[in-house]
Amino acid sequence: MFRTHTCGELRLSDVNKTTTLSGWVQTIRKFGSMTFVDLRDRYGITQLIFSESLNDKLEANPLGREFVLQVKGSVNERSNKNNNIPTGDIEITVTDFIILNKSLTPPFTIQDDTDGGDDIRMKYRFLDLRRQAVKKNLELRYAVSRSSRNYLHEQNFMDIETPFLIKSTPEGARDFVVPSRMNPGQFYALPQSPQTFKQLLMVSGYDRYYQIVKCFRDEDLRADRQPEFTQIDCEMAFVEQEDILQMFENLIKRIFKDVKNIDYTHQIERMTWEHAMWVYGNDKPDIRFGMQLCNLKFPAHTFPSQKDISSLISGVDFKVFEEAETVISIAIPGCCEYTRKQTDELTEWVKRPQIGMKGLVYIKCNTDGTFKSSVDKFYTEDKLKAIADATNARAGDIILVLAGAEEKTRKAGSELRLYLGQQLGLRKVDEFKLLWVLDFPLFEYAEEDNRWVARHHPFTSPKPSDIEIMINNNPVIDNPSEYLKHPYANIKANAYDMVLNGNEIGGGSIRIFQKELQQKMFAALGMDDQEQKHKFGFLLGAFEYGAPPHGGIAFGFDRLCAILGGSESIRDFIAFPKNNSGRDVMIDSPSSIDDKQFDELQIKLDLKA
C-alpha cells in the first residue's frame, strides 16, 4: 500500500509504530550527515529524518521540492517539538523511501506567505491549491455545503437536479448561449437560476426542494462576481413570507454553529427597504456599527414617510445647500480632532470619479460644547447645534455633509459611511450581523423606455394588500414626468433579502401562482400576449393545473463562504475561478474552436471590428 497513515494523523500515542507515508516534499534541510524533510499531504505535515545510512541512496536519488515521495519508518518523539502543527511532537525515522514522481521547480513557493502573484498562481492553480491557506478555504466551503445539506434534509427538503441546457428567458442579466447541433440555428441558454423549474416542481407537488447549484450570468466581473457561481437554491409550497423567514434564518444560524462554532441566538433584525435607504443609503446595510445618515434635505417623493427637516439648513443663502436636491449628514464618533489635512483628504476622496461629489462640508462638535465648521460664514452656532442634534452627533464627533443630486448623494453618503467604518476599525471580519430587508418596491421605472421593470424578477408576487391595485389599474404611464403618481409606483413586493455584514447573501420572494396575475405582471413589464406565450407559455400553462401558493430563496453560496472566511473575494473560495476578464488562464479558456465544429453547428463566425 502507498500509505498506512496520512501526514496529519500521527501523535505521541503512535510512538514506536511502523508507518508508511506518502506525500509531497515541502522543505529539505541538511545538518551534517542527517537530512530533515517536511512531507505534506492534504491532512498536514510530518517531519522525516533520513539518517547517515540513507546518504548513499539520497545521493543517487536526490530529493527536490514538490517531489512525490513514499517513505517507510518508525514513529519517534521529537526532541525539538513544533507546537505550530498537530504532528509537532513526533517525527518519522525513515528506513526506506521511493520517489514516486519528480517535480520541476515550482514557479512560486507552496506556502502561505507565497512569493507568487495572482496571475502566476491562477495560471498554476493546481499548485496553488496545495497551499494550506487555499486548502482551508475549500474546507470551509465544504463545511458550509455539508451543514446546509444536513439542515435541509432534516427539514424534509429534496435535492432535485434541474437542467443546465434551457431556454433563454429574461432574468436581468445576459445569458450564456449554447448552439444546438441537432437543431441548426437554435440555441440553449445556461440558467441564470433554476427559477422557473423550481416553481414547476412546486406545481408537481414536491413541496420542499433545494439544490446547491451552478448558475451562469454573462456580466462584467469584480471581486464578488464570477460568470459561473453557486447558489443554495430553495423553494417551498403552502407557505407565507413568515414561514420562509423562519426556515432560512435557522439555516444560516445552523451554518454559523457548524462552521464557525457561533451561537447566533438573538432574533435577526428586520428592516424595511425604505428605512434601509433612508438611514443607510443602500438596501444592504452593514449594521455592525452605527453612523447612520441624516437626510437634512431630500425630494418629497424619495422617502414620503420621513419628516422634512430642511428648515435646519435653509434661510442662510448658502447656495450649495439651497440649490442641492439632497443634503445628507453623518456623524463620525470621536473624530472632532481631525486636522485640516485629514478633512482635505476626505474631501478629495468624495470627489473621486467613483463617488462623484463636488465637495464636503464639515462641522466639528468640540468637547467644550462649541462648534467649528467649514461654513461658519453662513451658519451660526445655534444652527450648527440644531444640525448636530438632528444628526445625533455628540461632543467630540465630527459631522460630514454631502449635497447634490438625490441618487448620487445618497450613494455617496453610503460609501462614505462604509469607508470611514473601515478606517475606524468598526467593520470587524470576526463579527457577524444578520439582517432581513423587507417591503421592496415591486417595480422600478425605466425612464429610457417609459415602462416598468421588475426590481427582483417577474415571478415575484405583490404584497397581498397590493394585489388588487395591480389587477385593477392599467400599467401604462401616460405622463412620464409624473410616474411617481402612478398606482404601480407604490406597490410593494412580497420579497425579502438577507444581508450579512453589508452584503446581500440571499434573496427571494413569495411567487405569483395564478395565471391571470402572472399575465398582468408580464404585461406591466411590456410583454404582449405573443411574447408571453413564446417565453413563458410553459409556466402559464402549468398554472392552469392546480399551482399551489409557494415561495423561496436563493443564497449566494460563494459569497457566504467568503464572508465566513474573512475574505473580500469569492475567488479565494472557488477551486478553479476565472479572472476579472472571465478567463481561466490555467486551461486558456474561453478559446477558439476549429472550422469543423463551426460546420457541424452550421454557424459562420463574423467578428466585427
TIDO-123755 format. One record per residue (C-alpha): x, y negated, z; residue number from 1. Coordinates in nm, 2 decimals, padded with zeros to 4 digits. Example, Ala and Ser with C-alpha at 12.3 -4.5 7.8 and 13.67 -1.06 7.14 Angstrom:
! TIDO-123755
px; py; pz; resi
01.23; 00.45; 00.78; 1
01.37; 00.11; 00.71; 2
//
This chain:
! TIDO-123755
px; py; pz; resi
00.00; 00.00; 00.00; 1
00.11; -00.36; -00.06; 2
00.04; -00.47; 00.30; 3
-00.08; -00.34; 00.64; 4
-00.13; -00.69; 00.78; 5
-00.17; -01.05; 00.65; 6
00.07; -01.33; 00.71; 7
-00.16; -01.49; 00.97; 8
-00.25; -01.18; 01.17; 9
00.03; -01.06; 01.39; 10
00.07; -01.16; 01.75; 11
00.27; -01.07; 02.06; 12
00.04; -00.78; 02.12; 13
00.18; -00.63; 01.80; 14
00.55; -00.63; 01.91; 15
00.73; -00.30; 01.81; 16
00.47; -00.22; 01.54; 17
00.59; -00.13; 01.19; 18
00.43; -00.36; 00.93; 19
00.42; -00.42; 00.56; 20
00.36; -00.78; 00.45; 21
00.31; -00.93; 00.10; 22
00.30; -01.30; 00.01; 23
00.48; -01.60; -00.14; 24
00.82; -01.73; -00.03; 25
00.76; -02.07; 00.14; 26
01.12; -02.15; 00.25; 27
01.46; -01.98; 00.27; 28
01.72; -02.07; 00.54; 29
02.06; -01.91; 00.57; 30
02.25; -01.91; 00.90; 31
02.58; -01.72; 00.86; 32
02.50; -01.36; 00.78; 33
02.13; -01.40; 00.87; 34
01.86; -01.52; 00.63; 35
01.53; -01.65; 00.75; 36
01.23; -01.66; 00.52; 37
00.88; -01.80; 00.58; 38
00.63; -01.58; 00.40; 39
00.29; -01.73; 00.31; 40
-00.04; -01.60; 00.21; 41
-00.40; -01.73; 00.23; 42
-00.41; -01.64; 00.60; 43
-00.10; -01.80; 00.73; 44
00.28; -01.79; 00.76; 45
00.51; -01.53; 00.92; 46
00.88; -01.57; 00.98; 47
01.10; -01.29; 00.84; 48
01.46; -01.21; 00.94; 49
01.70; -01.05; 00.69; 50
02.00; -00.91; 00.88; 51
02.35; -00.86; 00.76; 52
02.27; -00.51; 00.65; 53
02.05; -00.65; 00.37; 54
02.30; -00.90; 00.24; 55
02.42; -00.69; -00.05; 56
02.06; -00.63; -00.16; 57
01.98; -01.00; -00.13; 58
02.29; -01.09; -00.34; 59
02.17; -00.85; -00.61; 60
01.81; -00.97; -00.58; 61
01.83; -01.34; -00.47; 62
01.50; -01.49; -00.34; 63
01.35; -01.82; -00.46; 64
01.06; -02.04; -00.36; 65
00.72; -01.90; -00.46; 66
00.86; -01.56; -00.54; 67
00.60; -01.29; -00.46; 68
00.76; -01.06; -00.20; 69
00.68; -00.74; -00.02; 70
00.86; -00.66; 00.30; 71
00.87; -00.37; 00.55; 72
00.99; -00.42; 00.90; 73
00.91; -00.43; 01.27; 74
00.74; -00.70; 01.48; 75
00.96; -00.87; 01.74; 76
00.92; -01.15; 01.98; 77
01.08; -01.48; 01.87; 78
01.34; -01.64; 02.09; 79
01.27; -01.99; 01.94; 80
00.89; -01.99; 01.93; 81
00.70; -02.21; 01.70; 82
00.38; -02.35; 01.87; 83
00.26; -02.51; 01.54; 84
00.15; -02.19; 01.38; 85
-00.06; -01.90; 01.52; 86
00.21; -01.64; 01.44; 87
00.48; -01.86; 01.60; 88
00.55; -01.61; 01.89; 89
00.67; -01.33; 01.66; 90
00.89; -01.26; 01.36; 91
00.95; -00.96; 01.14; 92
01.29; -00.79; 01.13; 93
01.30; -00.68; 00.77; 94
01.42; -00.32; 00.69; 95
01.34; -00.33; 00.32; 96
01.19; -00.56; 00.06; 97
01.08; -00.57; -00.31; 98
01.05; -00.87; -00.53; 99
00.71; -00.81; -00.69; 100
00.74; -01.12; -00.92; 101
00.97; -01.41; -00.96; 102
00.87; -01.77; -01.00; 103
01.00; -02.07; -01.18; 104
01.09; -02.37; -00.96; 105
00.76; -02.53; -00.89; 106
00.71; -02.89; -01.02; 107
00.63; -03.01; -00.67; 108
00.67; -02.87; -00.32; 109
00.40; -02.64; -00.20; 110
00.34; -02.80; 00.14; 111
00.10; -03.06; 00.30; 112
00.33; -03.35; 00.25; 113
00.40; -03.26; -00.11; 114
00.60; -03.48; -00.34; 115
00.35; -03.42; -00.63; 116
00.13; -03.70; -00.75; 117
-00.24; -03.64; -00.86; 118
-00.17; -03.59; -01.23; 119
00.10; -03.33; -01.18; 120
-00.09; -03.15; -00.91; 121
-00.41; -03.14; -01.13; 122
-00.20; -03.00; -01.42; 123
-00.07; -02.72; -01.20; 124
-00.38; -02.69; -00.99; 125
-00.32; -02.32; -00.94; 126
-00.01; -02.41; -00.75; 127
-00.18; -02.70; -00.56; 128
-00.44; -02.45; -00.44; 129
-00.17; -02.27; -00.25; 130
-00.11; -02.57; -00.02; 131
-00.26; -02.54; 00.33; 132
-00.44; -02.88; 00.31; 133
-00.63; -02.77; 00.00; 134
-00.70; -02.43; 00.14; 135
-00.86; -02.59; 00.45; 136
-01.08; -02.79; 00.22; 137
-01.20; -02.49; 00.03; 138
-01.25; -02.30; 00.36; 139
-01.47; -02.59; 00.48; 140
-01.67; -02.58; 00.16; 141
-01.73; -02.20; 00.20; 142
-01.83; -02.26; 00.57; 143
-02.09; -02.52; 00.46; 144
-02.22; -02.28; 00.19; 145
-02.24; -01.98; 00.44; 146
-02.41; -02.19; 00.71; 147
-02.67; -02.32; 00.45; 148
-02.75; -01.98; 00.32; 149
-02.78; -01.83; 00.67; 150
-03.02; -02.10; 00.78; 151
-03.23; -02.09; 00.47; 152
-03.25; -01.71; 00.48; 153
-03.37; -01.73; 00.84; 154
-03.64; -01.97; 00.73; 155
-03.77; -01.73; 00.46; 156
-03.63; -01.91; 00.16; 157
-03.54; -01.70; -00.15; 158
-03.23; -01.77; -00.36; 159
-03.36; -01.77; -00.71; 160
-03.15; -01.85; -01.02; 161
-03.27; -02.08; -01.29; 162
-03.14; -02.12; -01.64; 163
-02.84; -02.33; -01.75; 164
-02.94; -02.35; -02.11; 165
-03.26; -02.56; -02.11; 166
-03.45; -02.83; -02.29; 167
-03.33; -03.19; -02.28; 168
-03.57; -03.39; -02.07; 169
-03.53; -03.75; -01.94; 170
-03.40; -03.74; -01.58; 171
-03.20; -04.06; -01.55; 172
-02.86; -03.97; -01.70; 173
-02.72; -03.84; -02.03; 174
-02.74; -03.47; -02.09; 175
-02.46; -03.24; -02.19; 176
-02.59; -03.07; -02.50; 177
-02.50; -02.73; -02.64; 178
-02.57; -02.63; -03.01; 179
-02.76; -02.31; -03.08; 180
-02.60; -02.09; -03.35; 181
-02.92; -01.88; -03.38; 182
-03.14; -02.20; -03.41; 183
-02.94; -02.42; -03.65; 184
-02.99; -02.79; -03.59; 185
-03.13; -02.74; -03.24; 186
-02.96; -02.78; -02.91; 187
-02.98; -02.67; -02.55; 188
-02.91; -02.91; -02.26; 189
-02.73; -02.83; -01.94; 190
-02.95; -02.91; -01.64; 191
-02.91; -03.23; -01.45; 192
-03.10; -03.04; -01.18; 193
-03.34; -02.74; -01.17; 194
-03.63; -02.99; -01.11; 195
-03.90; -02.85; -01.33; 196
-03.80; -02.49; -01.28; 197
-03.83; -02.51; -00.90; 198
-04.17; -02.68; -00.94; 199
-04.27; -02.39; -01.17; 200
-04.16; -02.15; -00.91; 201
-04.40; -02.31; -00.67; 202
-04.68; -02.26; -00.92; 203
-04.57; -01.90; -00.94; 204
-04.62; -01.85; -00.57; 205
-04.26; -01.85; -00.44; 206
-04.33; -02.10; -00.17; 207
-03.97; -02.13; -00.03; 208
-03.70; -02.15; -00.29; 209
-03.33; -02.25; -00.28; 210
-03.01; -02.24; -00.48; 211
-02.66; -02.36; -00.43; 212
-02.65; -02.45; -00.80; 213
-02.43; -02.62; -01.06; 214
-02.58; -02.94; -01.22; 215
-02.44; -03.14; -01.51; 216
-02.46; -03.52; -01.59; 217
-02.27; -03.70; -01.86; 218
-02.18; -04.00; -01.66; 219
-01.87; -04.22; -01.60; 220
-01.67; -04.07; -01.32; 221
-01.54; -04.20; -00.99; 222
-01.42; -04.06; -00.66; 223
-01.76; -03.91; -00.56; 224
-01.88; -03.81; -00.91; 225
-01.79; -03.52; -01.14; 226
-01.95; -03.41; -01.47; 227
-02.04; -03.08; -01.31; 228
-02.14; -03.09; -00.94; 229
-02.32; -02.87; -00.69; 230
-02.65; -02.91; -00.51; 231
-02.82; -02.73; -00.23; 232
-03.15; -02.74; -00.41; 233
-03.47; -02.66; -00.22; 234
-03.84; -02.66; -00.27; 235
-04.14; -02.57; -00.05; 236
-04.51; -02.53; -00.12; 237
-04.81; -02.63; 00.10; 238
-04.61; -02.90; 00.28; 239
-04.63; -03.27; 00.36; 240
-04.34; -03.51; 00.40; 241
-04.30; -03.44; 00.77; 242
-04.26; -03.07; 00.71; 243
-03.97; -03.14; 00.47; 244
-03.80; -03.38; 00.71; 245
-03.81; -03.14; 01.00; 246
-03.70; -02.84; 00.80; 247
-03.40; -03.01; 00.64; 248
-03.27; -03.22; 00.93; 249
-03.25; -02.89; 01.11; 250
-03.05; -02.75; 00.82; 251
-02.80; -03.04; 00.85; 252
-02.78; -03.00; 01.22; 253
-02.71; -02.63; 01.18; 254
-02.43; -02.71; 00.93; 255
-02.28; -02.96; 01.18; 256
-02.28; -02.69; 01.45; 257
-02.14; -02.41; 01.24; 258
-01.88; -02.61; 01.05; 259
-01.77; -02.89; 01.29; 260
-01.90; -02.75; 01.63; 261
-02.10; -03.07; 01.67; 262
-02.43; -03.05; 01.86; 263
-02.63; -03.32; 01.68; 264
-02.92; -03.31; 01.93; 265
-03.07; -03.66; 01.91; 266
-03.35; -03.75; 01.68; 267
-03.24; -03.86; 01.34; 268
-03.32; -04.23; 01.29; 269
-03.58; -04.32; 01.02; 270
-03.58; -04.65; 00.83; 271
-03.80; -04.79; 00.55; 272
-03.64; -04.88; 00.23; 273
-03.74; -05.24; 00.27; 274
-03.57; -05.26; 00.62; 275
-03.25; -05.10; 00.49; 276
-03.23; -05.35; 00.20; 277
-03.31; -05.65; 00.43; 278
-03.09; -05.56; 00.72; 279
-02.80; -05.38; 00.55; 280
-02.82; -05.49; 00.19; 281
-02.84; -05.14; 00.04; 282
-03.06; -04.83; 00.06; 283
-02.79; -04.60; 00.21; 284
-02.68; -04.80; 00.51; 285
-02.39; -04.70; 00.73; 286
-02.54; -04.71; 01.09; 287
-02.22; -04.62; 01.27; 288
-02.18; -04.99; 01.35; 289
-02.39; -05.30; 01.38; 290
-02.30; -05.62; 01.19; 291
-02.65; -05.65; 01.04; 292
-02.72; -05.90; 00.77; 293
-02.94; -06.20; 00.84; 294
-03.13; -06.34; 00.54; 295
-03.13; -06.71; 00.61; 296
-03.30; -06.77; 00.27; 297
-03.44; -06.53; 00.01; 298
-03.71; -06.52; -00.26; 299
-04.06; -06.46; -00.10; 300
-04.11; -06.16; -00.32; 301
-03.79; -05.98; -00.21; 302
-03.89; -05.90; 00.15; 303
-04.25; -06.01; 00.18; 304
-04.29; -05.88; 00.54; 305
-03.99; -06.08; 00.67; 306
-04.02; -06.42; 00.84; 307
-03.90; -06.72; 00.64; 308
-03.62; -06.90; 00.84; 309
-03.48; -07.11; 00.56; 310
-03.56; -07.42; 00.76; 311
-03.24; -07.35; 00.96; 312
-03.02; -07.43; 00.67; 313
-03.23; -07.69; 00.48; 314
-03.26; -08.06; 00.50; 315
-02.89; -08.15; 00.52; 316
-02.81; -08.19; 00.15; 317
-02.57; -07.91; 00.13; 318
-02.62; -07.81; -00.23; 319
-02.45; -07.47; -00.21; 320
-02.73; -07.35; 00.02; 321
-03.01; -07.58; -00.12; 322
-02.96; -07.45; -00.48; 323
-02.90; -07.09; -00.39; 324
-03.17; -06.83; -00.44; 325
-03.05; -06.63; -00.14; 326
-02.83; -06.71; 00.16; 327
-02.71; -06.43; 00.38; 328
-02.51; -06.44; 00.71; 329
-02.32; -06.17; 00.90; 330
-02.17; -06.19; 01.25; 331
-01.82; -06.03; 01.28; 332
-01.77; -05.94; 01.65; 333
-01.47; -06.08; 01.84; 334
-01.31; -06.25; 01.53; 335
-01.35; -06.62; 01.61; 336
-00.97; -06.65; 01.63; 337
-00.93; -06.58; 01.26; 338
-00.67; -06.81; 01.11; 339
-00.71; -07.02; 00.80; 340
-00.51; -06.77; 00.62; 341
-00.75; -06.49; 00.72; 342
-01.06; -06.68; 00.62; 343
-00.89; -06.78; 00.29; 344
-00.82; -06.41; 00.22; 345
-01.18; -06.32; 00.29; 346
-01.29; -06.59; 00.05; 347
-01.06; -06.46; -00.22; 348
-01.20; -06.11; -00.15; 349
-01.56; -06.21; -00.22; 350
-01.46; -06.40; -00.53; 351
-01.31; -06.09; -00.69; 352
-01.50; -05.98; -01.01; 353
-01.62; -05.67; -00.83; 354
-01.81; -05.88; -00.58; 355
-01.87; -06.19; -00.79; 356
-01.93; -06.47; -00.53; 357
-01.82; -06.82; -00.57; 358
-01.70; -06.87; -00.21; 359
-01.76; -06.81; 00.16; 360
-01.87; -07.03; 00.45; 361
-01.76; -06.95; 00.80; 362
-01.89; -07.05; 01.14; 363
-01.67; -06.98; 01.45; 364
-01.86; -06.92; 01.77; 365
-01.59; -07.03; 02.02; 366
-01.57; -06.87; 02.36; 367
-01.64; -07.21; 02.53; 368
-01.98; -07.23; 02.36; 369
-01.88; -07.48; 02.09; 370
-01.89; -07.42; 01.71; 371
-01.64; -07.49; 01.43; 372
-01.73; -07.43; 01.07; 373
-01.62; -07.50; 00.71; 374
-01.94; -07.70; 00.67; 375
-01.91; -07.93; 00.98; 376
-01.96; -08.23; 00.74; 377
-02.32; -08.11; 00.68; 378
-02.43; -07.92; 00.99; 379
-02.45; -08.04; 01.35; 380
-02.36; -07.82; 01.64; 381
-02.73; -07.77; 01.71; 382
-02.78; -07.65; 01.35; 383
-02.48; -07.42; 01.38; 384
-02.61; -07.28; 01.71; 385
-02.95; -07.21; 01.55; 386
-02.78; -07.02; 01.27; 387
-02.57; -06.83; 01.52; 388
-02.88; -06.73; 01.72; 389
-03.06; -06.61; 01.41; 390
-02.76; -06.41; 01.31; 391
-02.73; -06.26; 01.66; 392
-02.38; -06.39; 01.70; 393
-02.21; -06.41; 02.04; 394
-01.94; -06.63; 02.18; 395
-01.61; -06.50; 02.03; 396
-01.77; -06.40; 01.69; 397
-01.72; -06.55; 01.35; 398
-02.02; -06.58; 01.11; 399
-01.96; -06.54; 00.74; 400
-02.22; -06.68; 00.50; 401
-02.27; -06.60; 00.13; 402
-02.50; -06.79; -00.11; 403
-02.61; -06.72; -00.47; 404
-02.85; -06.51; -00.68; 405
-03.06; -06.27; -00.48; 406
-02.94; -05.93; -00.60; 407
-02.57; -06.03; -00.63; 408
-02.57; -06.20; -00.29; 409
-02.74; -05.91; -00.12; 410
-02.49; -05.66; -00.27; 411
-02.20; -05.89; -00.18; 412
-02.33; -05.90; 00.18; 413
-02.35; -05.52; 00.19; 414
-01.99; -05.48; 00.05; 415
-01.85; -05.74; 00.29; 416
-02.01; -05.57; 00.59; 417
-01.86; -05.23; 00.49; 418
-01.52; -05.38; 00.41; 419
-01.50; -05.55; 00.75; 420
-01.63; -05.25; 00.92; 421
-01.35; -05.05; 00.77; 422
-01.09; -05.32; 00.85; 423
-01.20; -05.33; 01.22; 424
-01.19; -04.96; 01.26; 425
-01.57; -04.92; 01.30; 426
-01.62; -04.66; 01.03; 427
-01.46; -04.36; 01.21; 428
-01.42; -04.05; 01.00; 429
-01.48; -03.83; 01.30; 430
-01.81; -04.00; 01.39; 431
-02.13; -03.89; 01.21; 432
-02.46; -04.08; 01.20; 433
-02.76; -03.94; 01.00; 434
-03.05; -04.14; 00.88; 435
-03.37; -04.09; 00.68; 436
-03.46; -04.37; 00.44; 437
-03.83; -04.37; 00.35; 438
-04.11; -04.56; 00.16; 439
-03.91; -04.64; -00.16; 440
-04.09; -04.82; -00.44; 441
-04.23; -04.57; -00.68; 442
-04.14; -04.79; -00.98; 443
-03.87; -05.03; -01.09; 444
-03.93; -05.29; -01.36; 445
-03.71; -05.27; -01.67; 446
-03.70; -05.62; -01.79; 447
-03.54; -05.55; -02.13; 448
-03.82; -05.31; -02.22; 449
-04.10; -05.48; -02.02; 450
-04.21; -05.15; -01.87; 451
-04.19; -04.94; -01.56; 452
-03.92; -04.68; -01.49; 453
-03.92; -04.42; -01.21; 454
-03.70; -04.51; -00.92; 455
-03.64; -04.14; -00.84; 456
-03.78; -03.92; -01.11; 457
-04.11; -03.89; -01.30; 458
-04.23; -03.60; -01.08; 459
-04.24; -03.80; -00.76; 460
-04.58; -03.85; -00.61; 461
-04.71; -04.18; -00.48; 462
-04.79; -04.21; -00.11; 463
-05.14; -04.06; -00.06; 464
-05.28; -04.41; 00.02; 465
-05.15; -04.54; -00.32; 466
-05.27; -04.26; -00.55; 467
-05.60; -04.44; -00.62; 468
-05.41; -04.77; -00.70; 469
-05.21; -04.58; -00.96; 470
-05.51; -04.40; -01.11; 471
-05.74; -04.69; -01.12; 472
-05.50; -04.95; -01.28; 473
-05.35; -04.99; -01.62; 474
-04.97; -04.98; -01.61; 475
-04.93; -05.23; -01.90; 476
-04.76; -05.55; -01.79; 477
-04.93; -05.84; -01.96; 478
-04.72; -06.12; -01.82; 479
-04.35; -06.01; -01.77; 480
-04.27; -06.32; -01.56; 481
-04.54; -06.21; -01.31; 482
-04.47; -05.83; -01.30; 483
-04.44; -05.85; -00.92; 484
-04.81; -05.93; -00.90; 485
-04.90; -05.61; -01.09; 486
-05.05; -05.34; -00.86; 487
-04.78; -05.09; -00.96; 488
-04.51; -05.31; -00.81; 489
-04.64; -05.23; -00.46; 490
-04.69; -04.85; -00.49; 491
-04.47; -04.66; -00.25; 492
-04.31; -04.32; -00.34; 493
-04.37; -04.02; -00.12; 494
-03.99; -03.99; -00.12; 495
-03.71; -03.96; 00.12; 496
-03.33; -03.99; 00.12; 497
-03.09; -03.85; 00.39; 498
-02.79; -04.08; 00.45; 499
-02.47; -03.98; 00.63; 500
-02.22; -04.25; 00.72; 501
-02.33; -04.48; 00.44; 502
-02.35; -04.20; 00.18; 503
-02.67; -04.06; 00.03; 504
-02.62; -03.68; 00.08; 505
-02.97; -03.57; 00.00; 506
-03.28; -03.69; -00.17; 507
-03.62; -03.56; -00.25; 508
-04.00; -03.61; -00.26; 509
-04.34; -03.47; -00.24; 510
-04.42; -03.38; -00.60; 511
-04.71; -03.46; -00.83; 512
-04.90; -03.13; -00.87; 513
-05.22; -03.24; -01.05; 514
-05.21; -03.26; -01.43; 515
-05.41; -03.59; -01.45; 516
-05.18; -03.77; -01.21; 517
-04.87; -03.64; -01.38; 518
-05.01; -03.77; -01.72; 519
-05.08; -04.10; -01.56; 520
-04.72; -04.12; -01.43; 521
-04.58; -04.03; -01.77; 522
-04.80; -04.30; -01.93; 523
-04.67; -04.56; -01.68; 524
-04.32; -04.48; -01.80; 525
-04.42; -04.54; -02.16; 526
-04.47; -04.19; -02.29; 527
-04.77; -04.14; -02.52; 528
-04.96; -03.81; -02.53; 529
-04.75; -03.67; -02.81; 530
-04.42; -03.74; -02.62; 531
-04.56; -03.60; -02.30; 532
-04.66; -03.28; -02.48; 533
-04.33; -03.24; -02.66; 534
-04.11; -03.30; -02.35; 535
-04.32; -03.17; -02.06; 536
-04.61; -02.96; -02.22; 537
-04.49; -02.65; -02.03; 538
-04.52; -02.83; -01.69; 539
-04.85; -02.99; -01.77; 540
-04.98; -02.66; -01.88; 541
-04.87; -02.49; -01.57; 542
-05.05; -02.75; -01.35; 543
-05.38; -02.61; -01.51; 544
-05.33; -02.27; -01.34; 545
-05.36; -02.35; -00.97; 546
-05.05; -02.55; -00.88; 547
-05.01; -02.59; -00.50; 548
-04.90; -02.91; -00.32; 549
-04.53; -02.89; -00.30; 550
-04.21; -03.09; -00.23; 551
-03.84; -03.05; -00.19; 552
-03.50; -03.20; -00.16; 553
-03.15; -03.16; -00.30; 554
-02.83; -03.22; -00.11; 555
-02.51; -03.32; -00.28; 556
-02.30; -03.03; -00.17; 557
-01.96; -03.16; -00.28; 558
-02.02; -03.50; -00.12; 559
-02.14; -03.34; 00.21; 560
-01.82; -03.13; 00.22; 561
-01.60; -03.44; 00.16; 562
-01.76; -03.64; 00.44; 563
-01.73; -03.35; 00.68; 564
-01.37; -03.31; 00.58; 565
-01.30; -03.68; 00.62; 566
-01.22; -03.75; 00.26; 567
-01.32; -04.02; 00.02; 568
-01.31; -03.79; -00.29; 569
-01.52; -03.49; -00.37; 570
-01.24; -03.37; -00.59; 571
-01.05; -03.26; -00.28; 572
-01.32; -03.00; -00.21; 573
-01.36; -02.86; -00.57; 574
-01.13; -02.57; -00.67; 575
-01.09; -02.69; -01.03; 576
-01.20; -03.05; -01.06; 577
-01.20; -03.29; -01.36; 578
-01.00; -03.61; -01.36; 579
-01.15; -03.96; -01.40; 580
-01.18; -03.91; -01.77; 581
-01.37; -03.59; -01.74; 582
-01.08; -03.38; -01.84; 583
-00.94; -03.06; -01.69; 584
-00.57; -03.12; -01.76; 585
-00.48; -02.77; -01.64; 586
-00.67; -02.59; -01.92; 587
-00.67; -02.90; -02.15; 588
-01.05; -02.93; -02.17; 589
-01.25; -03.06; -02.35; 590
-01.07; -02.97; -02.67; 591
-01.15; -02.94; -03.04; 592
-01.30; -02.63; -03.20; 593
-01.19; -02.47; -03.53; 594
-01.37; -02.51; -03.87; 595
-01.51; -02.16; -03.84; 596
-01.70; -02.24; -03.53; 597
-01.84; -02.56; -03.69; 598
-01.95; -02.35; -03.99; 599
-02.12; -02.09; -03.76; 600
-02.31; -02.37; -03.59; 601
-02.39; -02.54; -03.92; 602
-02.25; -02.86; -03.78; 603
-02.05; -03.12; -03.96; 604
-01.82; -03.34; -03.75; 605
-01.83; -03.71; -03.84; 606
-01.61; -03.91; -03.60; 607
-01.69; -04.28; -03.64; 608
-01.40; -04.53; -03.58; 609
//
